[in-house]
C-alpha cells in the first residue's frame, strides 16, 4: 500500500507550524499528471460545521470503538471523541501530526501506518479525505481488504470515501469516453508534497470509482453500500462483512 516516507513528514511540519505559530503557508501538491495544487493547512483544522456533507454523514454513522485512519490534525477524531463520546484510536504516519493530535486533547493517537496496526479490532474504521488513497495501486486491493478483515469486528463497518476521476476525460462526439487501459487504471496517480522548499518522495495514491470498489469488496467477502454521493463525482461508501 501507500509507501510515503515518514522521515520527510511534510504534513507534520505544516500542521505543527500552524498549530504553534499560526503559520499559514500552504502545502503544495505536485504530480507529473496534473498542474500544481495546494492544501491550505487551516483546512486540516476545520470543525464539524466546516466539513463537507460527506464527512458529516460519515461521522454521524460512526459507532463503537472507532479507528480513524490518516487522522491528520485530528479534526474527525476530536469530534467523535469529544462530541459523540466514542472511544477513538487515531493513527497517522506523520509523527508531527500525531504530536499535535495529542496536544489538542486526543486520548489515543498513534504514529503508526495502517498496515502495521495489529492486535486490535474495531466497530468502525473511518477512512476519509479520499480514504482509498492509501491503497496506492489497484493490485493492492486484495491486501487492503485482508487487512480490513484483521481489524474489523464481525458486525463492524468501514466508512470510506473517494472520487471517480472519469470527469477528467473529455467525451467524444457520441458522448462516450475512451480510456487507454494499457496505461493502467485512470485513478492511479503519483504525488509528492512540498512545504517551505522541502519536497517529499513520490508516493502512489488511488482514486477509486464506486463500481470498482464494490467489485473488489464482493470478491473479498464484503458488502459495499453507496451511502451518499457528493456534488462532483465523490462518494461515501460503507463496507460490511457479507452475512
Secondary structure as UniProt FT lines:
FT   TURN            6..8
FT   HELIX           10..21
FT   STRAND          27..30
FT   STRAND          37..39
FT   HELIX           41..45
FT   HELIX           48..50
FT   HELIX           53..61
FT   STRAND          66..69
FT   TURN            72..73
FT   HELIX           75..78
FT   HELIX           79..83
FT   STRAND          88..92
FT   HELIX           95..103
FT   TURN            104..105
FT   STRAND          109..111
FT   HELIX           114..116
FT   STRAND          122..127
FT   TURN            128..130
FT   HELIX           131..135
FT   HELIX           138..140
FT   HELIX           141..151
FT   STRAND          152..163
FT   HELIX           165..168
FT   TURN            173..174
FT   HELIX           181..183
FT   TURN            186..187
FT   STRAND          188..195
FT   TURN            196..197
FT   STRAND          198..199
FT   STRAND          203..206
FT   HELIX           210..219
FT   TURN            220..221
FT   STRAND          222..229
FT   STRAND          234..241
//
